[in-house]
Amino acid sequence: MSQVVQVLGALLLLFAFAGTQFRWIDGRSYANLVLNFVGSAILAVLAAMDRQWGFLLLEGVWSLVSLGGLIAKTIGRETAAAH
């Protein structure tokens, strides 16, 4: 079951990445931020459970940065442009 959840988290991140690269999704949109936050949070939790420290660092920081972007957008503070 954890493999299914892991693939779901990865798919969310990949959809957000491809969406911004092909301009299907605005890099500063709620959709992009939510996809990045949820996908990376899922993978961070699974990495913590498996004690995969490097992967936890990557996905943990990714989820925190995405959460920061969501909070900034919610309170009306402009975030950096997506590249």
N, C-alpha and C positions, 0 to 999 in steps of 0.2 A: 504493500500500500504506500509506503514512503516513496517508492520510485515513481508512482503515479503523481503524488503531490510534488515531488521534485521536478518532474517534467512539466507540470502545470506552472510552477514558479518560473522555470526557464522560458517556457512559451510566452508568458506575460512580458518578461523582459525583452525577449527577442521581438515580439510584436511591437512594443514601444520603440525599440531601436530602429527596426525596419520602417515603422510608421513615420518617425522623424526624418530618416534618411531619404525616404521617397515622398516626403511631404504629405502623407496621409493624415498625420497628426502634428499639430503645433507643439514644438518642444517645450513651450511654457504653459500648455493647457493642463486642466485638471486631469483629463484622460491620461496624458503621458505621465504625469506625476503619480497618479494613483496606480497605474500599471507598474511603474518602476518601484514604488513603495511596496505594494503587495507582493510582487514577484520576488524582490530581494529580501523582504521580511520572511517569506516562506523558506527561501533557501538559507537564510541566516539561522533560523530556528533548527532546520535539519542539520546544518553544519555544526551547531552547538551540541545537538543530541549525539552526533557521531564524533565529537571532539576533533573536528577538522579546522584547526585554528587559523590557517591562512585563508581558507574559504570563508570562515566566520568573519574574519577581519574585512575581507572584500565586500561580502554581502551586508554585513552589519553597517559599515560606513555608507554603502550605497543606499540602504534603507533610511538611515538617519539623514543623509543629504536630501533624499526625496521627500522625507517628512518635513524637513526644514523648508523646502520649496513649497510644499502644500500649505504650511502655516503662513509663510510669507505671502503667498497668493491670497489666502483667505483673509488676512488682515489688510490687504491692499498694497503691500510692499512689492515693488517690481523685482523680479528675479533676473539673473543674467540670461542673455539670449542663448538659445541652443545652437550648437555648431554642427 
